[in-house]
């Protein structure tokens, strides 16, 4: 990442701080545009974190391309990007209380909405299961899924098919 975001050493960069707010940029996730990757609000014993939506872009590769292979791989990569930001914020995927998912309308690409939803669901469930989160365990976070005409990120080699935004509560470490 550029100088505005740190040295590229893989750690969090807190670019600004007020009495109750910190703005975090992680070298472990794709470089953001004109927004913060994560805004942390101090709530005493915990941080209320607001993460910018993450897509299937691969950090650390020149141009940070969208991962190839469709909705499944893009879902997994977006969740990896979220996990990286949360790690730098002192949290984990297990701290997420709600997911907001935007899926691109794939019918114009020849993929039925049913197949797209199934590909997303499979990748989502497999990723969360690595953290002990599953329907069987009864600990799934809340989730909202939207269909959109377009996910607003241009990628030259692969359509951006998904964006995921989360609301975690990160317990402060003393």
Helices and strands as residue ranges (DSSP letters): G 3-5, E 12-17, E 21-26, E 38-42, E 46-51, H 71-88, G 93-95, E 96-104, G 107-109, H 113-129, E 142-148, E 162-171
